[in-house]
Amino acid sequence: MPLVHYASSDEDDNAPSSAAPARKRRKLPALPQTYEAVIDDPSAHQGRRRSRPYVDGDYNAHVYLTLDLPPSLRPVLASLLGAARARLAARHPTLDLVAIPHDTLHVSLTHPFPLRRSQIAEFTADLARALAHARRFRLSLASVKAYHNGARFGGDGHGGRAFLSLRVGAGAAEMSKLLDRIHPLLERLHRPLYHTDPEFHTSVAWCLFPSSETVAPPAAGTDDIVARHNDDGYSNGSNGRDKDGVANNGEDGDDDAPDLADDVSPLMPLVPALDIEFTPRVVKHQPPGGWTVAAVLLKVGKTVMSIPLL
C-alpha cells in the first residue's frame, strides 16, 4: 500500500488561492482647507445669539427704509446716547449700552427672514410688483422710546435685548400701507410677519439682557409697558406673534423692590426724562418737514436692492 502523500509547505506557498482578494477601502474626500463650521459664538457678536440655527444655502433678508442722517442731528444722537449710558450705569452697572453705528437711520418693514438661493429672484420681482403703485411720502421722528426683543416671555432664543429708539410720527400710516403689500408675500413663503400693530422706529443703541432660564413672565396688564422690536439675524422672529422680552429683575443690587417699569426693562425708567430732554432737539434737527421716503430697500445677504416709489 502506497504511503499517503502530504503536500509540503513549499507547495502550499505556491498553490493558487481560491479566496477573493481583499477590497481596498476608499478614502473619503478631505474637506477643503477653507472650510469652516458655522458656530454660534455670542462672544463674537457682543453677547448676541442667533434666533434660528444657521442653514447652508439660506440668505438673511430684510425689507426696510433708510433716512439720511443730517450732520446737525449727529451730535444730538451722541448726546442722547451719552445721557442714556450714564443713567443706565447708575441703575445697572453691569449693563453696557452699545451704539448702533450707521451713516443712515434704518426703519424696518419686516423682521429678518431666510430666503433660499432659488427664492431670491422671484421674491425680489414679487416685491417690486407689490410696490409698483406705492407712492413716496414724508416721514418724521416723534419721540424717544424703548423697544425689546428676546425670549424672556417663554419664546425662542436666549436672553433678549432692549433698544433705545426714536419712534416714527408722520409717515406711520403710509408705512402700514406698505406692510399691507408686503405681508402677503411673506405669508406665501411661510415667513414671519412684522407686528400686527407696529410702532415703526429707528434704533440708535441696545443693551443685552442677562440670560436666564428662570425669569417669570410679566404680570397681567404690563403689555403696554413693553414695546416690541426686532431688527437683525440675532433677534427673534415671530410668526405673526410678538416675541417680547422681560427685562432685568432688580439686578442693580438694590435691596428695594424695583418698580414695575424697572422690573420689565432696565431702559424703561430712563425713557420719560430722555424723551422730555431730547425729543425737541431731535425734531429741531430733522430735515424741514421730515424726510422724503422715495424707495424701499431689500437686503439679501450682502446685496442691497432699491425699489423706487412713485
C-alpha positions in Angstrom: 0.0 0.0 0.0 1.5 3.3 -1.1 2.1 5.9 1.6 -0.4 8.9 1.7 1.2 11.9 0.1 1.1 15.2 2.1 1.8 18.5 0.4 4.9 20.2 1.6 4.9 23.8 3.0 6.7 24.9 -0.2 3.9 23.5 -2.3 1.3 25.3 -0.1 3.1 28.6 -0.7 3.0 28.2 -4.5 -0.6 26.9 -4.8 -3.2 29.3 -6.2 -5.6 30.7 -3.6 -9.4 30.4 -4.1 -10.2 33.2 -1.6 -11.3 36.6 -3.1 -8.7 39.4 -2.8 -9.5 41.8 0.0 -11.1 45.1 -1.2 -9.3 48.3 -0.6 -11.3 50.8 1.4 -12.0 54.1 -0.4 -10.9 57.2 1.4 -13.5 59.9 1.9 -12.5 63.2 0.2 -10.9 65.6 2.6 -12.7 68.9 3.4 -11.1 71.9 1.7 -8.7 73.9 3.9 -11.0 76.9 3.7 -13.9 75.0 5.2 -15.2 76.5 8.5 -18.0 75.1 10.5 -20.6 77.7 11.5 -20.6 78.0 15.2 -22.9 80.3 17.2 -20.4 82.2 19.2 -22.0 85.0 21.3 -18.6 86.4 22.3 -18.0 87.3 18.6 -21.3 89.3 18.5 -21.3 91.2 21.7 -23.3 88.5 23.5 -26.0 88.1 20.9 -27.2 84.7 19.8 -28.8 83.5 16.6 -32.6 83.4 16.8 -32.5 80.4 14.4 -29.8 77.9 13.5 -27.6 78.5 10.5 -28.7 76.6 7.4 -26.4 76.3 4.5 -28.0 77.9 1.4 -30.2 80.3 3.4 -29.7 84.1 2.9 -30.8 86.5 5.5 -33.3 89.0 4.0 -34.7 92.3 5.4 -37.0 95.0 4.0 -36.5 98.5 5.3 -36.3 102.2 4.7 -33.3 104.5 5.1 -33.1 108.1 6.3 -30.0 110.2 5.6 -28.6 111.4 8.9 -28.2 115.2 8.8 -24.9 116.5 10.2 -26.7 118.6 12.8 -28.6 115.5 14.1 -25.4 113.5 14.8 -24.3 115.4 17.9 -27.9 115.3 19.2 -27.9 111.4 19.0 -24.4 111.3 20.5 -25.7 113.4 23.5 -28.8 111.1 23.8 -26.5 108.1 23.9 -24.2 109.6 26.5 -27.0 110.6 28.7 -28.7 107.2 28.5 -25.4 105.4 29.2 -24.7 107.5 32.3 -28.2 106.9 33.7 -28.2 103.2 32.9 -24.8 102.8 34.6 -26.2 104.4 37.7 -29.0 101.8 37.9 -27.4 98.8 36.3 -23.5 99.0 36.5 -23.1 95.6 34.7 -25.1 96.6 31.6 -23.5 98.2 28.6 -25.4 100.4 26.1 -24.0 99.7 22.7 -24.3 102.3 19.9 -25.6 101.1 16.6 -23.1 102.6 14.0 -24.6 103.8 10.8 -24.4 106.7 8.4 -28.1 106.4 7.7 -31.0 105.6 10.0 -32.9 102.3 9.3 -36.6 101.8 9.8 -37.7 98.1 9.4 -40.7 96.9 7.4 -40.0 93.2 8.1 -38.2 91.1 10.6 -35.1 89.4 9.2 -36.2 86.3 7.4 -34.5 83.5 5.4 -34.6 83.0 1.6 -33.2 80.1 -0.3 -31.0 80.9 -3.2 -33.7 79.7 -5.6 -36.2 82.1 -4.0 -34.3 85.3 -4.2 -35.0 86.4 -7.8 -38.7 85.5 -7.5 -39.2 87.3 -4.2 -37.4 90.4 -5.5 -39.6 90.5 -8.5 -42.8 89.9 -6.5 -41.8 92.7 -4.1 -41.2 95.2 -6.9 -44.6 94.3 -8.4 -46.3 94.7 -5.0 -44.8 98.2 -4.5 -45.2 99.3 -8.1 -48.0 101.7 -7.4 -46.9 102.8 -3.9 -46.2 106.5 -3.6 -43.4 108.3 -1.9 -44.2 110.0 1.4 -42.9 112.2 4.2 -41.6 110.8 7.4 -40.6 112.4 10.8 -39.3 111.1 14.1 -41.6 111.9 17.0 -40.3 110.6 20.4 -37.7 108.6 22.3 -38.9 105.1 23.1 -37.5 101.8 24.4 -38.3 98.5 22.5 -37.5 95.0 23.4 -37.0 91.5 21.8 -35.9 88.1 23.1 -37.5 85.1 24.7 -38.0 86.3 28.3 -41.7 85.7 27.8 -41.2 82.0 27.1 -40.5 82.4 23.3 -37.5 81.3 21.4 -33.8 82.2 21.9 -31.7 83.2 24.9 -32.0 86.4 26.9 -33.0 89.4 24.7 -32.1 93.0 24.0 -33.5 96.4 24.9 -33.3 99.1 22.2 -33.1 102.9 22.6 -35.0 104.2 19.7 -36.8 107.1 18.0 -40.4 106.4 17.1 -41.8 107.4 13.7 -44.5 110.0 13.8 -45.7 111.3 10.4 -45.4 108.6 7.8 -46.5 105.7 10.1 -49.8 105.4 8.2 -48.1 105.2 4.9 -45.7 102.5 6.3 -48.7 100.5 7.4 -50.0 100.5 3.9 -46.6 99.3 2.7 -46.9 96.4 5.1 -50.3 95.5 3.6 -48.5 95.0 0.3 -45.5 93.1 1.8 -47.2 90.7 4.2 -48.9 88.5 1.5 -45.5 87.8 0.0 -44.2 86.6 3.4 -47.3 84.6 4.1 -46.9 82.8 0.7 -43.4 81.7 1.8 -44.5 81.0 5.4 -42.1 83.6 6.7 -42.5 85.7 9.9 -44.8 88.7 9.6 -44.0 92.1 11.1 -46.0 93.1 14.1 -49.7 93.3 13.6 -49.9 96.7 15.4 -46.4 98.0 14.9 -44.7 101.2 16.2 -42.2 101.9 13.4 -38.9 103.2 14.8 -35.2 103.5 14.2 -32.8 102.2 16.9 -29.7 104.1 18.0 -28.4 101.7 20.7 -29.1 98.5 22.5 -28.2 96.6 25.7 -28.3 92.9 26.3 -30.5 91.4 29.0 -28.7 88.8 31.1 -29.7 85.3 30.0 -31.9 83.4 32.4 -33.9 80.2 32.2 -36.0 81.0 35.3 -37.3 84.5 34.6 -41.1 84.5 35.1 -43.4 86.1 32.5 -44.6 89.6 33.3 -47.7 90.2 35.3 -51.0 90.7 33.5 -51.6 94.3 32.4 -47.9 95.2 31.7 -48.1 94.7 27.9 -48.5 98.4 27.3 -45.2 99.0 29.1 -43.1 96.7 26.9 -42.7 97.9 23.3 -41.8 95.3 20.7 -38.7 95.2 18.5 -36.9 93.0 16.0 -34.1 94.2 13.8 -31.4 91.7 12.7 -30.4 88.0 12.4 -29.7 87.8 16.0 -33.1 88.9 17.1 -36.1 86.7 17.4 -38.6 86.4 14.6 -42.3 85.8 15.1 -44.9 84.1 13.1 -47.4 86.8 13.3 -46.8 87.0 17.1 -44.6 89.2 19.1 -41.6 87.8 21.0 -41.3 90.5 23.7 -38.7 90.5 26.4 -38.9 90.6 30.2 -36.1 92.8 31.4 -33.7 92.7 34.2 -35.3 91.8 37.5 -33.7 94.0 40.1 -30.2 93.1 39.1 -28.8 96.5 40.0 -28.2 95.2 43.5 -30.7 97.4 45.3 -32.5 96.0 48.3 -35.7 97.8 47.5 -38.2 96.0 45.3 -37.9 97.5 41.8 -40.9 99.5 40.4 -42.9 97.9 37.6 -41.1 99.6 34.8 -37.7 98.6 36.2 -38.9 95.0 36.6 -39.8 95.0 32.9 -36.8 96.7 31.4 -33.7 98.5 32.5 -34.3 101.2 29.9 -37.9 101.9 30.6 -37.3 104.1 33.7 -34.9 106.2 31.7 -37.3 107.0 28.8 -39.6 109.7 30.2 -36.7 112.0 31.1 -34.8 111.3 27.9 -37.9 111.9 25.9 -38.5 115.3 27.5 -34.9 116.4 27.1 -34.1 115.1 23.6 -37.3 114.9 21.6 -37.5 118.6 21.0 -33.8 118.6 19.8 -34.4 115.6 17.5 -37.4 117.3 16.0 -35.5 120.6 15.5 -32.6 119.0 13.7 -34.6 116.8 11.3 -34.9 117.9 7.7 -37.6 120.6 7.5 -40.9 118.8 7.1 -39.2 115.5 7.7 -37.6 113.1 5.3 -38.9 112.2 1.8 -39.1 108.4 1.5 -38.5 107.7 -2.2 -37.5 104.0 -2.1 -37.9 100.7 -0.2 -34.7 98.6 0.3 -34.4 94.9 0.2 -31.2 93.4 1.6 -30.4 89.7 0.9 -27.1 88.6 2.2 -24.8 91.5 1.5 -26.7 92.6 -1.6 -29.0 95.7 -1.3 -31.6 96.4 -3.9 -33.6 99.6 -4.1 -37.3 99.6 -5.2 -38.3 103.2 -6.1 -41.7 104.6 -5.1 -43.8 106.8 -7.4 
